[in-house]
Amino acid sequence: MTHETSGAGETLEPNEKIAAMAQAASRTPFATAKRLERGRELARAFAVACTNASLYPTTHPLVVQSDADLVAAVKGVMDLGFDEVTINVYKGTLFIENHVLPEESVTYRKLIEDLLARGISAVTLGSAFGEDDAAALVALLNETSVTDIESAAHFLFEHGAQAIAVAETTELDSTIHEAEERENKAQARQTYDRGVEIMRDVETQAKLGKVFDVEPLQSMVSGMLDSLFKDPAAVLGLTAIRSHDNYTLNHSINVCILALSLGASLGLDSDSLKSLGLSSLLYDLGKVRVPEDILNKEGPLSADEWQIVKSHAAEGADLLKRIQLVDQMPMVVAYEHHQRHDMQGYPEDDTHHEQHLFSKIVALCDAYDAMTTRRPFRREIRPDKALAVLMQGRNKAYDPSLTKALVALLGIYPMGAVVRLSDGTTGVVFRVNRDDLLRPRVKRLIDADGRWLESPEVVDLRLVSSETGGFALSIDECVPATEAGIDDVWQYL
């Protein structure tokens, strides 16, 4: 892969390297190498036990030992803090929970085929899993008379299995929750649109020098949090909404969504998230005191104009101080959000204090949304490159841990990114796969010849080809939505 350069002429790190660094910051159950190795060992022990049971009688030492190894492998996963663990088969690919196992999907192809032949797509193993359970499970996978899920469940019951549940569908199949997802998406959009109107009123009042009511903002943040806890993807997908006419208003809401999502992923409590949400809506309020012709100037700013723009941080803090909010964090974030992680930004500070966590979060989210949004005076930067620019600025402009956490949250190709696949088709990133940030689920819209499909097709880029042993599809590049002819990305999320 060729390296790309940022606007400053610096070489950006390739997507693969960024994904590896961000993956280490992920909070998914199998994010670390040690945890993933436990999951892979479980898959290996399961496959070996089934193979040995097909070759030798149940009393053979190899069968007894492999059953014991399977029990030990299950315990090894439970020791990571699981109450139960599920082995999933999704479209011919093996997963431990929702973490893809590409190598094992090829090596243990017979295990996959044996599960599917018995109508099984998911096997859930409980913490009480013992040798009797292991013996029953491997016996089931070698019983050719069992061909459906009811017979499989009955077989396990008859053989005394106490800690095994089998299912014919897997949680990886999103079609199960389609109706619920549509409702969550609609509710989140209502909250978003209401937020835009609230921010329009706040901006108007601030420009007139009037004190505005903060309660509607707090209510909107609470509503957004409710939607976020219910369906994080439905909320995060809202950041794909772009309005060139309402850039400032949409930008504030998008930054709020990104900040709340990142804060939640970091484990902030509800009260802290509400404070962060309010801060992320009001951090740029000082720009109401900057003339429109300077804010929207297409060419480079003069030295005097730049000083006026820089004043918006202190002006915003002053405006919020006058409102006398009980929560002081919006004022702090308004003042600090351009000071940078290395404190080389503005306003200058001689106290050598560090940016508050909320200021760091808002600075990151502000930069990402600004880069990925088209403005009248410049084109947007494609999402993967914008994240690479942020990663390039870690330890300098941005906190390194937070930057990696943001990439882990959004993925290298975030929801709403328009991508061209290796087969020439074009689609929109529909969901990010936390276990593989380079391989999201994509809603394919346009075929390789440029024709729109009659209905979108969801493809999971983690799926492995049984013919080649490699991934069936990959992303070749991100492309601007307008270039692909896609007017409203959000409708496909």
C-alpha positions as CSV (number, residue, x, y, z in Angstrom):
1,M,0.0,0.0,0.0
2,T,1.3,3.4,-0.9
3,H,1.6,6.0,1.9
4,E,-0.5,9.1,1.7
5,T,0.6,12.5,2.9
6,S,-1.3,15.0,5.1
7,G,-1.7,18.6,4.2
8,A,1.5,19.3,6.1
9,G,3.4,17.0,3.8
10,E,3.9,14.3,6.5
11,T,3.7,10.7,5.6
12,L,0.6,9.1,7.1
13,E,0.8,5.6,8.5
14,P,-1.0,2.9,6.5
15,N,-4.4,1.8,7.5
16,E,-3.2,-1.7,8.5
17,K,-0.8,-0.2,11.1
18,I,-3.4,2.2,12.4
19,A,-5.9,-0.6,12.8
20,A,-3.4,-2.7,14.7
21,M,-2.7,0.2,17.2
22,A,-6.4,1.0,17.6
23,Q,-7.3,-2.7,18.0
24,A,-5.1,-2.8,21.1
25,A,-7.2,0.1,22.5
26,S,-10.5,-1.8,21.9
27,R,-12.7,-2.9,24.8
28,T,-14.0,-6.0,22.9
29,P,-13.7,-9.3,24.8
30,F,-11.0,-10.7,22.5
31,A,-9.1,-7.5,21.7
32,T,-5.7,-8.5,23.2
33,A,-3.4,-11.2,21.9
34,K,-3.7,-13.2,25.1
35,R,-7.5,-13.2,25.1
36,L,-7.7,-14.0,21.4
37,E,-5.3,-16.9,21.8
38,R,-7.7,-18.3,24.4
39,G,-10.5,-18.1,21.9
40,R,-8.5,-19.7,19.2
41,E,-7.5,-22.5,21.5
42,L,-11.1,-23.2,22.2
43,A,-11.8,-23.5,18.5
44,R,-8.8,-25.8,18.1
45,A,-9.7,-28.0,21.0
46,F,-13.3,-28.3,19.8
47,A,-12.2,-29.4,16.3
48,V,-9.6,-31.8,17.5
49,A,-12.0,-33.5,20.0
50,C,-14.6,-33.9,17.2
51,T,-12.0,-35.4,14.9
52,N,-10.6,-37.8,17.5
53,A,-14.2,-39.0,18.3
54,S,-14.7,-39.8,14.7
55,L,-11.6,-42.0,14.5
56,Y,-11.5,-43.8,17.8
57,P,-14.0,-45.4,20.3
58,T,-15.1,-43.2,23.2
59,T,-12.8,-45.0,25.7
60,H,-9.7,-44.5,23.6
61,P,-7.0,-42.4,25.5
62,L,-6.9,-39.8,22.7
63,V,-10.6,-39.2,22.9
64,V,-10.6,-39.0,26.7
65,Q,-7.6,-36.6,26.5
66,S,-9.1,-34.4,23.8
67,D,-12.4,-34.1,25.7
68,A,-10.4,-33.0,28.8
69,D,-8.5,-30.5,26.6
70,L,-11.8,-29.1,25.4
71,V,-13.0,-28.6,29.0
72,A,-9.7,-26.9,29.9
73,A,-10.1,-24.6,26.8
74,V,-13.6,-23.6,27.9
75,K,-12.3,-22.9,31.4
76,G,-9.5,-20.8,30.0
77,V,-12.0,-18.5,28.3
78,M,-14.2,-18.4,31.4
79,D,-11.2,-17.3,33.4
80,L,-11.2,-14.1,31.3
81,G,-14.5,-13.1,33.0
82,F,-17.1,-14.9,30.8
83,D,-20.2,-16.5,32.3
84,E,-20.7,-18.2,29.0
85,V,-19.1,-18.2,25.5
86,T,-20.6,-18.7,22.1
87,I,-19.0,-20.3,19.0
88,N,-20.8,-18.9,16.0
89,V,-20.9,-20.0,12.4
90,Y,-22.0,-17.1,10.1
91,K,-22.1,-17.7,6.3
92,G,-19.4,-20.4,6.5
93,T,-17.0,-18.4,8.7
94,L,-16.1,-19.3,12.3
95,F,-16.4,-16.7,15.2
96,I,-15.8,-16.8,18.9
97,E,-18.5,-14.5,20.2
98,N,-18.4,-11.9,17.5
99,H,-14.7,-12.1,16.9
100,V,-13.7,-13.6,13.5
101,L,-11.3,-16.5,13.3
102,P,-10.2,-16.4,9.7
103,E,-7.4,-19.1,9.9
104,E,-9.6,-21.5,11.9
105,S,-12.4,-21.0,9.3
106,V,-10.2,-22.6,6.8
107,T,-8.4,-25.1,8.9
108,Y,-11.5,-26.4,10.7
109,R,-13.8,-26.4,7.7
110,K,-15.1,-29.9,8.6
111,L,-16.2,-28.6,12.1
112,I,-18.2,-25.8,10.3
113,E,-19.8,-28.3,7.9
114,D,-20.6,-30.7,10.7
115,L,-22.4,-28.0,12.8
116,L,-24.4,-26.7,9.8
117,A,-25.3,-30.3,8.8
118,R,-27.1,-30.5,12.2
119,G,-28.9,-27.1,11.8
120,I,-26.5,-25.4,14.3
121,S,-25.2,-21.9,13.8
122,A,-24.4,-21.1,17.4
123,V,-23.1,-23.3,20.3
124,T,-23.2,-21.6,23.7
125,L,-21.0,-23.2,26.5
126,G,-21.7,-22.3,30.1
127,S,-19.3,-21.9,33.0
128,A,-20.3,-25.4,34.4
129,F,-19.1,-27.1,31.1
130,G,-17.5,-30.4,32.1
131,E,-16.3,-33.7,30.6
132,D,-19.9,-35.1,30.3
133,D,-20.8,-32.0,28.3
134,A,-17.7,-32.3,26.1
135,A,-18.4,-36.0,25.4
136,A,-22.1,-35.2,24.5
137,L,-21.0,-32.3,22.2
138,V,-18.5,-34.2,20.2
139,A,-20.8,-37.2,20.0
140,L,-23.5,-34.9,18.5
141,L,-21.1,-33.7,15.8
142,N,-20.5,-37.3,14.8
143,E,-24.1,-38.4,14.8
144,T,-25.2,-38.3,11.2
145,S,-28.8,-39.1,12.0
146,V,-29.2,-35.6,13.6
147,T,-30.1,-33.1,10.8
148,D,-32.0,-30.3,12.5
149,I,-31.8,-28.1,15.6
150,E,-34.6,-29.8,17.5
151,S,-33.0,-33.2,17.1
152,A,-29.6,-31.7,18.1
153,A,-31.1,-30.2,21.3
154,H,-32.8,-33.5,22.1
155,F,-29.6,-35.4,21.6
156,L,-27.7,-33.2,24.0
157,F,-30.5,-33.6,26.6
158,E,-30.6,-37.4,26.2
159,H,-26.8,-37.5,26.7
160,G,-26.9,-35.5,29.9
161,A,-25.4,-32.2,28.7
162,Q,-26.1,-29.5,31.3
163,A,-24.1,-26.5,30.1
164,I,-24.6,-26.4,26.3
165,A,-27.2,-24.6,24.3
166,V,-27.5,-24.8,20.5
167,A,-29.3,-22.5,18.1
168,E,-30.0,-22.4,14.4
169,T,-29.5,-18.6,14.1
170,T,-26.6,-16.5,15.4
171,E,-26.6,-13.0,16.9
172,L,-24.3,-12.1,14.1
173,D,-27.3,-12.2,11.7
174,S,-28.6,-8.6,12.0
175,T,-31.9,-9.5,10.3
176,I,-33.2,-10.8,13.6
177,H,-33.4,-7.2,15.0
178,E,-34.3,-5.3,11.8
179,A,-37.7,-4.0,13.1
180,E,-36.2,-2.9,16.4
181,E,-33.3,-1.2,14.6
182,R,-35.6,0.7,12.4
183,E,-37.5,2.1,15.4
184,N,-34.3,3.0,17.2
185,K,-33.0,4.7,14.1
186,A,-36.2,6.8,13.7
187,Q,-36.2,7.8,17.4
188,A,-32.5,8.8,17.2
189,R,-33.2,10.9,14.1
190,Q,-36.1,12.8,15.9
191,T,-33.7,13.6,18.7
192,Y,-31.1,14.8,16.2
193,D,-33.5,17.1,14.3
194,R,-34.9,18.5,17.5
195,G,-31.3,19.2,18.6
196,V,-30.6,21.1,15.4
197,E,-33.6,23.4,16.1
198,I,-32.5,23.9,19.7
199,M,-29.0,24.8,18.7
200,R,-30.4,27.3,16.1
201,D,-32.3,29.0,18.8
202,V,-29.2,29.1,21.1
203,E,-27.1,30.5,18.4
204,T,-29.7,33.2,17.6
205,Q,-30.0,34.2,21.3
206,A,-26.3,34.3,21.8
207,K,-25.8,36.5,18.7
208,L,-28.4,38.9,20.2
209,G,-26.5,38.9,23.5
210,K,-29.4,37.3,25.3
211,V,-29.2,34.6,27.9
212,F,-30.5,31.3,26.5
213,D,-32.2,28.5,28.3
214,V,-29.9,25.5,28.9
215,E,-32.7,23.1,29.9
216,P,-33.6,22.1,26.3
217,L,-30.0,21.3,25.6
218,Q,-29.8,19.1,28.7
219,S,-33.0,17.4,27.7
220,M,-31.6,16.7,24.2
221,V,-28.4,15.3,25.6
222,S,-30.4,13.0,27.9
223,G,-32.5,11.8,24.9
224,M,-29.4,11.2,22.9
225,L,-27.9,9.2,25.7
226,D,-31.1,7.1,26.0
227,S,-30.8,6.3,22.3
228,L,-27.1,5.6,22.6
229,F,-27.5,3.1,25.4
230,K,-30.3,1.4,23.5
231,D,-28.6,1.2,20.1
232,P,-25.1,2.8,19.8
233,A,-25.0,2.2,16.0
234,A,-28.3,4.1,15.4
235,V,-26.9,7.2,17.2
236,L,-23.3,7.0,15.7
237,G,-24.8,6.7,12.2
238,L,-26.4,10.1,12.6
239,T,-23.0,11.7,12.1
240,A,-23.3,10.7,8.4
241,I,-26.0,13.4,8.1
242,R,-24.5,16.3,6.2
243,S,-26.2,19.7,5.6
244,H,-24.1,22.4,3.8
245,D,-26.7,25.0,4.7
246,N,-26.7,24.1,8.4
247,Y,-23.0,23.2,8.8
248,T,-22.5,24.9,12.1
249,L,-25.6,23.4,13.7
250,N,-25.0,19.9,12.3
251,H,-21.4,20.1,13.3
252,S,-22.3,20.8,16.9
253,I,-24.7,17.9,17.1
254,N,-22.2,15.6,15.3
255,V,-19.4,16.5,17.8
256,C,-21.8,15.9,20.7
257,I,-22.7,12.4,19.3
258,L,-19.0,11.5,18.7
259,A,-18.0,12.8,22.2
260,L,-20.9,10.9,23.9
261,S,-20.0,7.7,22.0
262,L,-16.3,8.0,22.8
263,G,-17.0,8.9,26.4
264,A,-19.3,5.9,26.8
265,S,-16.7,3.6,25.3
266,L,-14.3,4.9,27.9
267,G,-16.7,3.9,30.7
268,L,-17.7,7.4,31.9
269,D,-20.8,7.4,34.2
270,S,-24.1,8.9,33.3
271,D,-23.6,12.2,35.0
272,S,-20.2,12.7,33.4
273,L,-21.6,11.9,30.0
274,K,-24.4,14.5,30.5
275,S,-21.8,17.1,31.4
276,L,-19.6,16.1,28.4
277,G,-22.6,16.2,26.1
278,L,-23.5,19.7,27.2
279,S,-19.9,20.8,26.8
280,S,-19.7,19.4,23.3
281,L,-22.7,21.4,22.2
282,L,-21.5,24.7,23.6
283,Y,-17.7,24.6,23.1
284,D,-17.7,26.7,20.0
285,L,-20.3,29.2,21.2
286,G,-17.6,32.0,21.0
287,K,-17.8,32.0,17.2
288,V,-21.0,34.0,17.4
289,R,-18.6,36.9,18.1
290,V,-16.5,36.3,15.1
291,P,-17.7,38.0,11.9
292,E,-19.3,35.7,9.3
293,D,-17.0,37.0,6.5
294,I,-13.9,35.9,8.5
295,L,-15.4,32.5,9.5
296,N,-16.3,31.7,5.9
297,K,-13.4,33.3,4.1
298,E,-12.1,31.0,1.3
299,G,-8.6,32.2,1.2
300,P,-5.9,32.4,3.9
301,L,-6.6,34.6,6.9
302,S,-4.5,37.7,7.6
303,A,-2.6,37.9,10.9
304,D,-5.3,40.2,12.3
305,E,-8.1,37.9,11.1
306,W,-6.4,34.9,12.7
307,Q,-6.2,36.7,16.0
308,I,-10.0,37.3,15.8
309,V,-10.7,33.6,15.1
310,K,-8.4,32.6,18.0
311,S,-10.3,34.8,20.3
312,H,-13.4,32.6,20.0
313,A,-12.2,30.2,22.8
314,A,-11.9,32.9,25.4
315,E,-15.1,34.6,24.1
316,G,-17.0,31.4,24.4
317,A,-15.8,30.9,28.0
318,D,-16.9,34.4,28.8
319,L,-20.4,33.9,27.3
320,L,-20.9,30.7,29.3
321,K,-19.6,32.4,32.5
322,R,-22.3,35.1,32.1
323,I,-25.0,32.4,31.9
324,Q,-23.8,31.2,35.3
325,L,-24.2,27.5,34.6
326,V,-24.2,25.2,37.7
327,D,-22.0,22.8,35.6
328,Q,-18.7,24.6,34.9
329,M,-17.4,22.1,32.3
330,P,-18.9,23.8,29.2
331,M,-16.9,27.0,30.1
332,V,-13.7,24.9,30.7
333,V,-14.1,23.1,27.4
334,A,-14.9,26.2,25.5
335,Y,-11.7,27.8,26.8
336,E,-9.4,24.7,26.4
337,H,-10.5,22.9,23.3
338,H,-7.8,24.5,21.1
339,Q,-4.9,24.3,23.6
340,R,-3.7,20.9,22.2
341,H,-2.4,17.9,24.1
342,D,1.1,19.4,24.1
343,M,-0.3,22.8,25.3
344,Q,1.2,24.5,22.2
345,G,-2.2,25.8,21.0
346,Y,-4.4,28.7,22.1
347,P,-5.2,30.5,24.4
348,E,-1.6,30.3,25.7
349,D,-1.3,29.1,29.3
350,D,1.6,29.7,31.6
351,T,0.3,27.5,34.5
352,H,1.5,24.3,32.9
353,H,-1.8,22.6,33.6
354,E,-3.0,19.8,31.4
355,Q,-6.2,19.9,29.2
356,H,-9.2,18.4,30.9
357,L,-10.3,15.0,29.6
358,F,-13.5,16.5,28.2
359,S,-11.5,19.2,26.3
360,K,-9.3,16.5,24.8
361,I,-12.4,14.4,23.7
362,V,-14.1,17.4,22.2
363,A,-10.9,18.6,20.3
364,L,-10.6,15.1,18.7
365,C,-14.3,14.9,17.7
366,D,-14.3,18.5,16.5
367,A,-11.3,17.9,14.2
368,Y,-12.7,14.6,12.8
369,D,-16.1,15.9,11.9
370,A,-14.7,19.1,10.5
371,M,-12.3,17.2,8.2
372,T,-14.9,14.8,6.9
373,T,-17.5,17.5,6.1
374,R,-17.5,19.3,2.7
375,R,-17.5,23.1,3.1
376,P,-18.1,25.8,0.5
377,F,-14.4,26.6,0.4
378,R,-12.9,23.1,0.6
379,R,-13.6,19.4,-0.1
380,E,-14.1,16.9,2.7
381,I,-11.3,14.5,3.6
382,R,-12.3,10.8,3.3
383,P,-12.8,9.2,6.7
384,D,-9.9,6.8,6.7
385,K,-7.5,9.6,5.8
386,A,-9.0,11.9,8.5
387,L,-8.4,9.2,11.1
388,A,-4.8,8.8,9.8
389,V,-4.3,12.6,10.2
390,L,-5.5,12.4,13.8
391,M,-3.2,9.5,14.5
392,Q,-0.3,11.4,13.0
393,G,-1.1,14.2,15.5
394,R,-1.2,12.0,18.6
395,N,1.2,13.0,21.3
396,K,1.2,16.5,19.8
397,A,-2.3,18.0,19.1
398,Y,-4.2,15.0,20.4
399,D,-4.0,12.7,23.4
400,P,-2.6,9.4,22.1
401,S,-4.8,7.0,24.1
402,L,-8.0,8.9,23.2
403,T,-7.0,9.0,19.5
404,K,-6.6,5.2,19.4
405,A,-9.9,4.8,21.3
406,L,-11.6,7.0,18.7
407,V,-10.3,4.9,15.9
408,A,-11.3,1.7,17.7
409,L,-14.8,3.2,18.1
410,L,-15.2,4.4,14.5
411,G,-13.2,1.8,12.7
412,I,-10.8,2.6,9.8
413,Y,-13.8,2.8,7.6
414,P,-16.6,4.4,9.8
415,M,-20.3,4.0,9.4
416,G,-21.5,6.0,6.4
417,A,-18.1,5.8,4.6
418,V,-18.7,5.1,0.9
419,V,-16.3,2.4,-0.3
420,R,-15.4,0.6,-3.5
421,L,-14.9,-3.1,-3.0
422,S,-12.4,-5.5,-4.6
423,D,-15.1,-6.9,-6.9
424,G,-15.7,-3.4,-8.3
425,T,-19.0,-2.8,-6.5
426,T,-19.8,0.2,-4.4
427,G,-21.5,0.5,-1.1
428,V,-21.9,2.3,2.3
429,V,-20.3,1.0,5.5
430,F,-23.3,-0.2,7.4
431,R,-21.7,-1.4,10.7
432,V,-18.1,-1.5,12.0
433,N,-16.8,-4.9,13.2
434,R,-14.9,-4.3,16.4
435,D,-12.8,-7.4,16.0
436,D,-11.4,-6.3,12.6
437,L,-11.4,-2.6,12.0
438,L,-10.4,-3.0,8.3
439,R,-13.3,-5.3,7.5
440,P,-16.7,-3.7,8.3
441,R,-20.2,-4.8,7.1
442,V,-21.0,-2.9,3.9
443,K,-24.4,-2.3,2.3
444,R,-23.7,-2.8,-1.3
445,L,-25.7,-0.4,-3.6
446,I,-24.0,-0.3,-7.0
447,D,-22.7,-3.2,-9.1
448,A,-19.3,-3.3,-10.9
449,D,-20.8,-1.8,-14.1
450,G,-22.2,1.2,-12.2
451,R,-25.8,0.0,-12.1
452,W,-27.9,0.5,-8.9
453,L,-29.0,-2.8,-7.4
454,E,-32.8,-3.3,-7.0
455,S,-32.3,-3.6,-3.2
456,P,-29.2,-3.1,-1.1
457,E,-27.1,-6.2,-0.1
458,V,-25.3,-6.4,3.2
459,V,-21.9,-8.1,2.9
460,D,-19.7,-8.8,5.9
461,L,-16.1,-8.3,4.8
462,R,-14.9,-10.7,7.6
463,L,-16.3,-13.7,5.7
464,V,-13.8,-16.2,4.4
465,S,-13.9,-17.9,1.0
466,S,-13.9,-21.7,1.3
467,E,-12.4,-21.8,-2.2
468,T,-9.4,-19.5,-1.8
469,G,-9.0,-19.7,2.0
470,G,-8.7,-15.9,2.1
471,F,-11.3,-13.1,2.7
472,A,-14.0,-13.1,0.1
473,L,-14.0,-9.3,-0.3
474,S,-11.9,-6.3,0.7
475,I,-12.1,-2.5,0.5
476,D,-10.1,-1.0,-2.3
477,E,-10.7,2.6,-1.5
478,C,-13.0,5.2,0.1
479,V,-14.7,7.5,-2.4
480,P,-16.7,10.7,-1.9
481,A,-20.4,10.1,-1.7
482,T,-21.1,12.7,-4.4
483,E,-18.6,10.9,-6.7
484,A,-20.5,7.7,-6.2
485,G,-23.8,9.4,-6.9
486,I,-25.1,8.8,-3.3
487,D,-27.1,11.8,-2.1
488,D,-28.2,10.7,1.4
489,V,-25.8,8.2,3.0
490,W,-27.8,8.1,6.3
491,Q,-30.8,6.4,4.8
492,Y,-28.7,3.3,4.2
493,L,-27.5,3.0,7.8
